[in-house]
Amino acid sequence: MLRTLGGETDQAFARSVGEPLVQRRSGQQPTAQRAVLTCAPMYALSPRPPRDTGPLELRDFGPTGRRLGTVADCYDGSPWELHRGELWEQMGSKDIHGIIMALLAALFRTHARLGVTVMTDVYCDLSDATGASLRAPDVALVGDLAMPKNEVYAGTPILAVEIRGTQSKRYLEEKVKLYLEHEWPCTWIVHAERQELEVVQPGAGSVVYRLGAEVPLVAQLDKHGLASLPVAALFDEATAIRFNDGWAVARAQARAVLDVLRARGVIVPDDVRARVAEQADPAVLGRWLALSATAPSGEAFVAGMD
């Protein structure tokens, strides 16, 4: 089960997954800092000072009854997102929101290809003829950001993630609808309370993955050969850890076993090669690596695996 964190434990957890925690705004729970993170090394943007954009009570109302705003209202630490010229307050959420956000960011950083960037809570420009829009996905995977920039992202994410904690259904629906209208190729909606993942793609409707199922990953997350992820890894720290650094180490060990066998001319059946490639236990792989260097034949290697 996912554990709710608070106080010093928040800080310890944040350090363990590489995500600094800050107060999103006065009176709210800690959440992942708005920052641009690269696969390696990791960078975080310095927060901008608050801006005085004028009293909201003096502004006109837009079509949906919200105050009108501009891009100047959306800065690092701002409570606002801009949706077609209107200000939408970023919904506060529970600690679970920040925890899931950190878990996903860590998972994506582990498996993202070189040149793919993981962004957390960064404004993205979705302005069009209907008005200016700056919305901030909880996590976004992008492939066209060579270096971190202290500015709005203006491209198209490979994958955007929204974590639904206490946000209203309409708030999230309008946000995802805007992503689809701008042809963002894939959006994950993580339902924290139900522990479900909803995948939304343009022209394809949505698919819901529940606990016990595995969600297919976008191709840009195949650095270590992971093609799918258990839904439980989005909500349970112990499950997520299995697919972070430990997964990368295990994949390297599995490749080493197969490379040694190949270099020595030891031939093993395809199903044995697949078994080696799928093994995730470092201790088992370490034993197989030693065996691959000493086994006189493929039959001897297979016999010594168990």
Short mmCIF file of the C-alpha atoms (twelve columns), coordinates in Angstrom:
data_MODEL
# 
_entry.id   MODEL 
# 
loop_
_atom_site.group_PDB 
_atom_site.id 
_atom_site.type_symbol 
_atom_site.label_atom_id 
_atom_site.label_alt_id 
_atom_site.label_comp_id 
_atom_site.label_asym_id 
_atom_site.label_seq_id 
_atom_site.Cartn_x 
_atom_site.Cartn_y 
_atom_site.Cartn_z 
_atom_site.pdbx_PDB_model_num 
ATOM 1   C CA . MET A 1   0.000   0.000   0.000   1 
ATOM 2   C CA . LEU A 2   1.088   3.534   -0.659  1 
ATOM 3   C CA . ARG A 3   2.109   5.326   2.493   1 
ATOM 4   C CA . THR A 4   1.302   8.949   3.162   1 
ATOM 5   C CA . LEU A 5   4.332   10.970  4.119   1 
ATOM 6   C CA . GLY A 6   4.761   14.107  6.151   1 
ATOM 7   C CA . GLY A 7   7.384   16.271  7.836   1 
ATOM 8   C CA . GLU A 8   10.892  14.859  7.940   1 
ATOM 9   C CA . THR A 9   9.762   11.728  6.129   1 
ATOM 10  C CA . ASP A 10  8.755   13.886  3.163   1 
ATOM 11  C CA . GLN A 11  12.293  15.168  2.920   1 
ATOM 12  C CA . ALA A 12  13.812  11.689  3.235   1 
ATOM 13  C CA . PHE A 13  11.532  10.312  0.560   1 
ATOM 14  C CA . ALA A 14  12.279  13.232  -1.734  1 
ATOM 15  C CA . ARG A 15  15.995  12.637  -1.391  1 
ATOM 16  C CA . SER A 16  15.562  8.942   -2.149  1 
ATOM 17  C CA . VAL A 17  13.891  9.639   -5.502  1 
ATOM 18  C CA . GLY A 18  15.890  12.724  -6.399  1 
ATOM 19  C CA . GLU A 19  13.010  15.193  -6.135  1 
ATOM 20  C CA . PRO A 20  13.247  18.323  -3.982  1 
ATOM 21  C CA . LEU A 21  10.092  19.253  -2.121  1 
ATOM 22  C CA . VAL A 22  8.883   22.814  -1.699  1 
ATOM 23  C CA . GLN A 23  5.680   24.482  -0.612  1 
ATOM 24  C CA . ARG A 24  3.570   24.922  -3.712  1 
ATOM 25  C CA . ARG A 25  2.038   27.996  -2.150  1 
ATOM 26  C CA . SER A 26  1.090   29.160  1.327   1 
ATOM 27  C CA . GLY A 27  -0.902  26.669  3.351   1 
ATOM 28  C CA . GLN A 28  -0.509  23.703  0.984   1 
ATOM 29  C CA . GLN A 29  1.197   20.383  1.299   1 
ATOM 30  C CA . PRO A 30  4.706   19.933  -0.093  1 
ATOM 31  C CA . THR A 31  4.883   18.902  -3.740  1 
ATOM 32  C CA . ALA A 32  7.570   18.321  -6.309  1 
ATOM 33  C CA . GLN A 33  9.412   21.535  -7.207  1 
ATOM 34  C CA . ARG A 34  8.568   23.031  -10.582 1 
ATOM 35  C CA . ALA A 35  11.760  22.199  -12.430 1 
ATOM 36  C CA . VAL A 36  13.148  20.819  -15.649 1 
ATOM 37  C CA . LEU A 37  14.994  17.554  -15.084 1 
ATOM 38  C CA . THR A 38  17.260  15.859  -17.587 1 
ATOM 39  C CA . CYS A 39  18.096  12.185  -17.689 1 
ATOM 40  C CA . ALA A 40  21.757  12.667  -16.763 1 
ATOM 41  C CA . PRO A 41  22.811  14.910  -15.259 1 
ATOM 42  C CA . MET A 42  19.766  16.345  -13.461 1 
ATOM 43  C CA . TYR A 43  19.171  20.098  -13.411 1 
ATOM 44  C CA . ALA A 44  16.671  22.224  -11.479 1 
ATOM 45  C CA . LEU A 45  15.702  25.759  -12.335 1 
ATOM 46  C CA . SER A 46  16.045  28.523  -9.783  1 
ATOM 47  C CA . PRO A 47  12.632  29.848  -8.731  1 
ATOM 48  C CA . ARG A 48  11.643  33.279  -9.962  1 
ATOM 49  C CA . PRO A 49  10.519  35.928  -7.484  1 
ATOM 50  C CA . PRO A 50  6.740   36.517  -7.280  1 
ATOM 51  C CA . ARG A 51  5.434   39.079  -9.727  1 
ATOM 52  C CA . ASP A 52  2.915   41.825  -9.086  1 
ATOM 53  C CA . THR A 53  0.457   41.378  -11.943 1 
ATOM 54  C CA . GLY A 54  -2.201  43.663  -10.532 1 
ATOM 55  C CA . PRO A 55  -5.261  43.067  -8.359  1 
ATOM 56  C CA . LEU A 56  -7.477  40.298  -9.685  1 
ATOM 57  C CA . GLU A 57  -10.618 41.878  -8.273  1 
ATOM 58  C CA . LEU A 58  -10.325 44.696  -10.814 1 
ATOM 59  C CA . ARG A 59  -10.229 42.422  -13.827 1 
ATOM 60  C CA . ASP A 60  -13.108 41.473  -16.086 1 
ATOM 61  C CA . PHE A 61  -14.595 37.998  -16.179 1 
ATOM 62  C CA . GLY A 62  -14.199 35.593  -19.081 1 
ATOM 63  C CA . PRO A 63  -16.794 33.322  -20.745 1 
ATOM 64  C CA . THR A 64  -16.699 30.707  -17.970 1 
ATOM 65  C CA . GLY A 65  -16.894 33.230  -15.135 1 
ATOM 66  C CA . ARG A 66  -13.192 33.252  -14.294 1 
ATOM 67  C CA . ARG A 67  -11.029 36.346  -14.128 1 
ATOM 68  C CA . LEU A 68  -9.120  37.250  -17.269 1 
ATOM 69  C CA . GLY A 69  -5.362  36.871  -17.181 1 
ATOM 70  C CA . THR A 70  -2.197  37.053  -19.235 1 
ATOM 71  C CA . VAL A 71  1.020   35.071  -19.506 1 
ATOM 72  C CA . ALA A 72  2.507   37.455  -16.922 1 
ATOM 73  C CA . ASP A 73  0.299   35.790  -14.288 1 
ATOM 74  C CA . CYS A 74  2.034   32.450  -14.864 1 
ATOM 75  C CA . TYR A 75  5.498   32.346  -13.320 1 
ATOM 76  C CA . ASP A 76  7.409   29.882  -11.199 1 
ATOM 77  C CA . GLY A 77  5.512   29.611  -7.916  1 
ATOM 78  C CA . SER A 78  2.337   31.136  -9.336  1 
ATOM 79  C CA . PRO A 79  -0.976  29.586  -8.226  1 
ATOM 80  C CA . TRP A 80  -2.424  30.149  -11.695 1 
ATOM 81  C CA . GLU A 81  -2.644  28.430  -15.035 1 
ATOM 82  C CA . LEU A 82  -3.957  30.274  -18.082 1 
ATOM 83  C CA . HIS A 83  -6.721  28.613  -20.077 1 
ATOM 84  C CA . ARG A 84  -7.837  30.501  -23.194 1 
ATOM 85  C CA . GLY A 85  -7.307  33.844  -21.554 1 
ATOM 86  C CA . GLU A 86  -8.859  32.944  -18.202 1 
ATOM 87  C CA . LEU A 87  -7.076  32.217  -14.939 1 
ATOM 88  C CA . TRP A 88  -7.588  28.726  -13.527 1 
ATOM 89  C CA . GLU A 89  -6.239  28.161  -10.060 1 
ATOM 90  C CA . GLN A 90  -3.935  25.166  -9.827  1 
ATOM 91  C CA . MET A 91  -5.736  22.718  -7.623  1 
ATOM 92  C CA . GLY A 92  -4.106  21.850  -4.314  1 
ATOM 93  C CA . SER A 93  -3.889  18.157  -3.575  1 
ATOM 94  C CA . LYS A 94  -2.898  15.716  -0.875  1 
ATOM 95  C CA . ASP A 95  0.570   14.388  -0.164  1 
ATOM 96  C CA . ILE A 96  -0.253  11.444  -2.426  1 
ATOM 97  C CA . HIS A 97  -0.110  13.795  -5.423  1 
ATOM 98  C CA . GLY A 98  3.506   14.735  -4.735  1 
ATOM 99  C CA . ILE A 99  4.490   11.142  -3.967  1 
ATOM 100 C CA . ILE A 100 3.129   9.774   -7.241  1 
ATOM 101 C CA . MET A 101 4.663   12.686  -9.108  1 
ATOM 102 C CA . ALA A 102 8.090   11.883  -7.639  1 
ATOM 103 C CA . LEU A 103 7.749   8.148   -8.320  1 
ATOM 104 C CA . LEU A 104 6.879   8.745   -11.965 1 
ATOM 105 C CA . ALA A 105 9.648   11.290  -12.497 1 
ATOM 106 C CA . ALA A 106 12.210  8.845   -11.077 1 
ATOM 107 C CA . LEU A 107 10.914  5.983   -13.221 1 
ATOM 108 C CA . PHE A 108 10.961  8.096   -16.364 1 
ATOM 109 C CA . ARG A 109 14.486  9.376   -15.693 1 
ATOM 110 C CA . THR A 110 15.734  5.809   -15.315 1 
ATOM 111 C CA . HIS A 111 14.241  4.565   -18.574 1 
ATOM 112 C CA . ALA A 112 14.315  7.631   -20.845 1 
ATOM 113 C CA . ARG A 113 16.563  7.469   -23.870 1 
ATOM 114 C CA . LEU A 114 19.529  9.805   -24.122 1 
ATOM 115 C CA . GLY A 115 18.294  13.228  -25.243 1 
ATOM 116 C CA . VAL A 116 14.827  12.789  -23.733 1 
ATOM 117 C CA . THR A 117 14.017  15.194  -20.894 1 
ATOM 118 C CA . VAL A 118 11.706  14.686  -17.919 1 
ATOM 119 C CA . MET A 119 9.928   17.883  -16.836 1 
ATOM 120 C CA . THR A 120 7.843   18.279  -13.701 1 
ATOM 121 C CA . ASP A 121 5.195   20.971  -13.288 1 
ATOM 122 C CA . VAL A 122 6.514   23.175  -16.120 1 
ATOM 123 C CA . TYR A 123 4.282   25.591  -18.015 1 
ATOM 124 C CA . CYS A 124 3.591   24.510  -21.608 1 
ATOM 125 C CA . ASP A 125 2.366   26.957  -24.255 1 
ATOM 126 C CA . LEU A 126 -0.961  25.815  -25.702 1 
ATOM 127 C CA . SER A 127 -2.049  29.188  -27.064 1 
ATOM 128 C CA . ASP A 128 -4.165  29.240  -30.213 1 
ATOM 129 C CA . ALA A 129 -6.745  31.382  -31.988 1 
ATOM 130 C CA . THR A 130 -9.163  30.958  -29.078 1 
ATOM 131 C CA . GLY A 131 -6.787  32.613  -26.607 1 
ATOM 132 C CA . ALA A 132 -3.563  32.343  -24.656 1 
ATOM 133 C CA . SER A 133 -3.072  29.128  -22.658 1 
ATOM 134 C CA . LEU A 134 -0.271  28.067  -20.346 1 
ATOM 135 C CA . ARG A 135 -0.952  24.734  -18.670 1 
ATOM 136 C CA . ALA A 136 1.443   22.726  -16.507 1 
ATOM 137 C CA . PRO A 137 1.304   18.909  -16.677 1 
ATOM 138 C CA . ASP A 138 2.449   17.196  -13.497 1 
ATOM 139 C CA . VAL A 139 5.085   15.285  -15.478 1 
ATOM 140 C CA . ALA A 140 6.016   15.593  -19.148 1 
ATOM 141 C CA . LEU A 141 8.431   13.670  -21.324 1 
ATOM 142 C CA . VAL A 142 9.919   15.753  -24.146 1 
ATOM 143 C CA . GLY A 143 12.452  15.051  -26.855 1 
ATOM 144 C CA . ASP A 144 13.209  18.496  -28.229 1 
ATOM 145 C CA . LEU A 145 14.803  20.273  -25.268 1 
ATOM 146 C CA . ALA A 146 18.584  20.244  -25.685 1 
ATOM 147 C CA . MET A 147 19.248  22.121  -22.435 1 
ATOM 148 C CA . PRO A 148 17.087  23.221  -19.490 1 
ATOM 149 C CA . LYS A 149 15.591  26.651  -20.041 1 
ATOM 150 C CA . ASN A 150 14.062  29.056  -17.558 1 
ATOM 151 C CA . GLU A 151 11.055  29.697  -19.768 1 
ATOM 152 C CA . VAL A 152 7.777   28.255  -20.987 1 
ATOM 153 C CA . TYR A 153 8.002   25.038  -23.011 1 
ATOM 154 C CA . ALA A 154 6.609   25.588  -26.506 1 
ATOM 155 C CA . GLY A 155 6.918   22.131  -28.060 1 
ATOM 156 C CA . THR A 156 4.827   18.961  -28.049 1 
ATOM 157 C CA . PRO A 157 5.504   16.452  -25.249 1 
ATOM 158 C CA . ILE A 158 5.954   12.794  -26.079 1 
ATOM 159 C CA . LEU A 159 3.920   11.970  -22.973 1 
ATOM 160 C CA . ALA A 160 2.068   14.160  -20.466 1 
ATOM 161 C CA . VAL A 161 0.925   12.973  -17.045 1 
ATOM 162 C CA . GLU A 162 -1.849  14.395  -14.891 1 
ATOM 163 C CA . ILE A 163 -2.364  13.070  -11.369 1 
ATOM 164 C CA . ARG A 164 -5.907  13.368  -10.132 1 
ATOM 165 C CA . GLY A 165 -6.107  13.738  -6.376  1 
ATOM 166 C CA . THR A 166 -8.632  16.331  -5.231  1 
ATOM 167 C CA . GLN A 167 -9.013  18.150  -8.554  1 
ATOM 168 C CA . SER A 168 -12.525 18.472  -9.920  1 
ATOM 169 C CA . LYS A 169 -13.491 16.300  -12.862 1 
ATOM 170 C CA . ARG A 170 -14.163 19.352  -15.011 1 
ATOM 171 C CA . TYR A 171 -10.799 20.931  -14.187 1 
ATOM 172 C CA . LEU A 172 -8.969  17.855  -15.437 1 
ATOM 173 C CA . GLU A 173 -11.262 17.236  -18.411 1 
ATOM 174 C CA . GLU A 174 -10.781 20.761  -19.757 1 
ATOM 175 C CA . LYS A 175 -7.025  20.477  -19.365 1 
ATOM 176 C CA . VAL A 176 -6.777  17.122  -21.160 1 
ATOM 177 C CA . LYS A 177 -9.185  18.299  -23.854 1 
ATOM 178 C CA . LEU A 178 -6.782  21.137  -24.617 1 
ATOM 179 C CA . TYR A 179 -3.905  18.654  -24.889 1 
ATOM 180 C CA . LEU A 180 -5.909  16.595  -27.378 1 
ATOM 181 C CA . GLU A 181 -6.873  19.640  -29.439 1 
ATOM 182 C CA . HIS A 182 -3.178  20.446  -29.765 1 
ATOM 183 C CA . GLU A 183 -2.512  16.836  -30.798 1 
ATOM 184 C CA . TRP A 184 -0.390  15.847  -27.854 1 
ATOM 185 C CA . PRO A 185 0.137   12.172  -28.696 1 
ATOM 186 C CA . CYS A 186 -0.336  10.546  -25.294 1 
ATOM 187 C CA . THR A 187 -1.666  11.620  -21.899 1 
ATOM 188 C CA . TRP A 188 -1.723  9.560   -18.727 1 
ATOM 189 C CA . ILE A 189 -4.337  10.376  -16.089 1 
ATOM 190 C CA . VAL A 190 -3.314  8.772   -12.805 1 
ATOM 191 C CA . HIS A 191 -6.342  8.348   -10.540 1 
ATOM 192 C CA . ALA A 192 -4.772  8.378   -7.091  1 
ATOM 193 C CA . GLU A 193 -7.765  7.305   -5.026  1 
ATOM 194 C CA . ARG A 194 -8.872  4.476   -7.340  1 
ATOM 195 C CA . GLN A 195 -5.283  3.443   -8.125  1 
ATOM 196 C CA . GLU A 196 -5.998  3.315   -11.837 1 
ATOM 197 C CA . LEU A 197 -4.259  4.677   -14.907 1 
ATOM 198 C CA . GLU A 198 -6.218  6.113   -17.817 1 
ATOM 199 C CA . VAL A 199 -4.356  6.505   -21.118 1 
ATOM 200 C CA . VAL A 200 -5.803  9.045   -23.554 1 
ATOM 201 C CA . GLN A 201 -4.709  9.438   -27.174 1 
ATOM 202 C CA . PRO A 202 -6.120  11.584  -30.005 1 
ATOM 203 C CA . GLY A 203 -8.747  9.744   -32.005 1 
ATOM 204 C CA . ALA A 204 -8.468  6.606   -29.890 1 
ATOM 205 C CA . GLY A 205 -10.567 7.330   -26.824 1 
ATOM 206 C CA . SER A 206 -9.191  6.203   -23.477 1 
ATOM 207 C CA . VAL A 207 -8.020  2.901   -22.016 1 
ATOM 208 C CA . VAL A 208 -8.102  2.218   -18.259 1 
ATOM 209 C CA . TYR A 209 -5.453  0.030   -16.605 1 
ATOM 210 C CA . ARG A 210 -6.156  -1.278  -13.102 1 
ATOM 211 C CA . LEU A 211 -3.984  -2.905  -10.449 1 
ATOM 212 C CA . GLY A 212 -2.654  -6.231  -11.720 1 
ATOM 213 C CA . ALA A 213 -2.364  -4.960  -15.288 1 
ATOM 214 C CA . GLU A 214 0.666   -3.592  -17.118 1 
ATOM 215 C CA . VAL A 215 0.617   -0.364  -19.099 1 
ATOM 216 C CA . PRO A 216 2.623   -0.198  -22.352 1 
ATOM 217 C CA . LEU A 217 5.380   2.415   -22.311 1 
ATOM 218 C CA . VAL A 218 6.161   4.860   -25.102 1 
ATOM 219 C CA . ALA A 219 9.166   3.857   -27.197 1 
ATOM 220 C CA . GLN A 220 11.291  6.675   -25.772 1 
ATOM 221 C CA . LEU A 221 11.301  4.889   -22.395 1 
ATOM 222 C CA . ASP A 222 13.039  1.759   -23.678 1 
ATOM 223 C CA . LYS A 223 16.602  2.659   -22.698 1 
ATOM 224 C CA . HIS A 224 16.917  -0.539  -20.664 1 
ATOM 225 C CA . GLY A 225 14.486  -2.658  -22.645 1 
ATOM 226 C CA . LEU A 226 11.417  -2.115  -20.462 1 
ATOM 227 C CA . ALA A 227 8.315   -2.341  -22.646 1 
ATOM 228 C CA . SER A 228 5.578   -2.127  -20.008 1 
ATOM 229 C CA . LEU A 229 5.163   -1.154  -16.375 1 
ATOM 230 C CA . PRO A 230 2.908   -2.659  -13.684 1 
ATOM 231 C CA . VAL A 231 0.213   -0.220  -12.623 1 
ATOM 232 C CA . ALA A 232 1.228   -0.934  -9.020  1 
ATOM 233 C CA . ALA A 233 4.584   0.770   -9.674  1 
ATOM 234 C CA . LEU A 234 2.741   4.102   -9.934  1 
ATOM 235 C CA . PHE A 235 1.339   3.828   -6.426  1 
ATOM 236 C CA . ASP A 236 3.636   1.587   -4.394  1 
ATOM 237 C CA . GLU A 237 7.185   2.666   -3.549  1 
ATOM 238 C CA . ALA A 238 8.517   -0.878  -3.132  1 
ATOM 239 C CA . THR A 239 7.245   -1.895  -6.565  1 
ATOM 240 C CA . ALA A 240 8.558   1.278   -8.181  1 
ATOM 241 C CA . ILE A 241 12.057  0.740   -6.786  1 
ATOM 242 C CA . ARG A 242 12.291  -2.582  -8.623  1 
ATOM 243 C CA . PHE A 243 12.075  -0.692  -11.917 1 
ATOM 244 C CA . ASN A 244 14.439  2.167   -11.113 1 
ATOM 245 C CA . ASP A 245 18.202  1.842   -10.701 1 
ATOM 246 C CA . GLY A 246 17.955  -1.844  -9.810  1 
ATOM 247 C CA . TRP A 247 16.321  -2.533  -13.155 1 
ATOM 248 C CA . ALA A 248 19.130  -0.805  -15.031 1 
ATOM 249 C CA . VAL A 249 21.772  -2.792  -13.128 1 
ATOM 250 C CA . ALA A 250 19.968  -6.075  -13.803 1 
ATOM 251 C CA . ARG A 251 19.700  -5.337  -17.529 1 
ATOM 252 C CA . ALA A 252 23.427  -4.617  -17.696 1 
ATOM 253 C CA . GLN A 253 24.188  -7.902  -15.897 1 
ATOM 254 C CA . ALA A 254 21.888  -9.857  -18.222 1 
ATOM 255 C CA . ARG A 255 23.610  -8.387  -21.276 1 
ATOM 256 C CA . ALA A 256 26.992  -9.296  -19.772 1 
ATOM 257 C CA . VAL A 257 25.945  -12.931 -19.315 1 
ATOM 258 C CA . LEU A 258 24.811  -13.216 -22.927 1 
ATOM 259 C CA . ASP A 259 27.890  -11.368 -24.201 1 
ATOM 260 C CA . VAL A 260 30.252  -13.742 -22.376 1 
ATOM 261 C CA . LEU A 261 28.445  -16.789 -23.748 1 
ATOM 262 C CA . ARG A 262 28.613  -15.351 -27.244 1 
ATOM 263 C CA . ALA A 263 32.296  -14.452 -26.955 1 
ATOM 264 C CA . ARG A 264 33.160  -17.984 -25.794 1 
ATOM 265 C CA . GLY A 265 31.114  -19.589 -28.536 1 
ATOM 266 C CA . VAL A 266 28.769  -21.256 -26.049 1 
ATOM 267 C CA . ILE A 267 25.399  -21.714 -27.721 1 
ATOM 268 C CA . VAL A 268 22.201  -21.791 -25.645 1 
ATOM 269 C CA . PRO A 269 18.552  -22.110 -26.801 1 
ATOM 270 C CA . ASP A 270 16.467  -18.993 -27.435 1 
ATOM 271 C CA . ASP A 271 14.233  -19.687 -24.449 1 
ATOM 272 C CA . VAL A 272 17.291  -19.702 -22.182 1 
ATOM 273 C CA . ARG A 273 18.487  -16.407 -23.646 1 
ATOM 274 C CA . ALA A 274 15.014  -14.965 -22.993 1 
ATOM 275 C CA . ARG A 275 15.126  -16.264 -19.421 1 
ATOM 276 C CA . VAL A 276 18.440  -14.506 -18.848 1 
ATOM 277 C CA . ALA A 277 17.172  -11.275 -20.404 1 
ATOM 278 C CA . GLU A 278 14.050  -11.248 -18.214 1 
ATOM 279 C CA . GLN A 279 15.787  -12.040 -14.915 1 
ATOM 280 C CA . ALA A 280 15.676  -9.102  -12.479 1 
ATOM 281 C CA . ASP A 281 17.467  -10.538 -9.438  1 
ATOM 282 C CA . PRO A 282 21.070  -9.233  -9.304  1 
ATOM 283 C CA . ALA A 283 22.207  -12.158 -7.152  1 
ATOM 284 C CA . VAL A 284 20.932  -14.715 -9.676  1 
ATOM 285 C CA . LEU A 285 22.456  -12.800 -12.578 1 
ATOM 286 C CA . GLY A 286 25.776  -12.593 -10.752 1 
ATOM 287 C CA . ARG A 287 25.825  -16.375 -10.379 1 
ATOM 288 C CA . TRP A 288 24.902  -16.834 -14.035 1 
ATOM 289 C CA . LEU A 289 27.666  -14.442 -15.076 1 
ATOM 290 C CA . ALA A 290 30.259  -16.585 -13.298 1 
ATOM 291 C CA . LEU A 291 28.727  -19.697 -14.860 1 
ATOM 292 C CA . SER A 292 28.847  -18.164 -18.344 1 
ATOM 293 C CA . ALA A 293 32.614  -17.751 -17.974 1 
ATOM 294 C CA . THR A 294 33.252  -21.359 -16.883 1 
ATOM 295 C CA . ALA A 295 30.571  -23.594 -18.434 1 
ATOM 296 C CA . PRO A 296 32.208  -25.840 -21.083 1 
ATOM 297 C CA . SER A 297 29.005  -26.078 -23.151 1 
ATOM 298 C CA . GLY A 298 25.508  -24.733 -23.543 1 
ATOM 299 C CA . GLU A 299 24.119  -27.841 -21.904 1 
ATOM 300 C CA . ALA A 300 26.394  -27.316 -18.888 1 
ATOM 301 C CA . PHE A 301 25.311  -23.696 -18.613 1 
ATOM 302 C CA . VAL A 302 21.606  -24.638 -18.666 1 
ATOM 303 C CA . ALA A 303 22.153  -27.423 -16.129 1 
ATOM 304 C CA . GLY A 304 23.914  -25.026 -13.763 1 
ATOM 305 C CA . MET A 305 21.269  -22.293 -13.913 1 
ATOM 306 C CA . ASP A 306 18.999  -23.911 -11.305 1 
# 
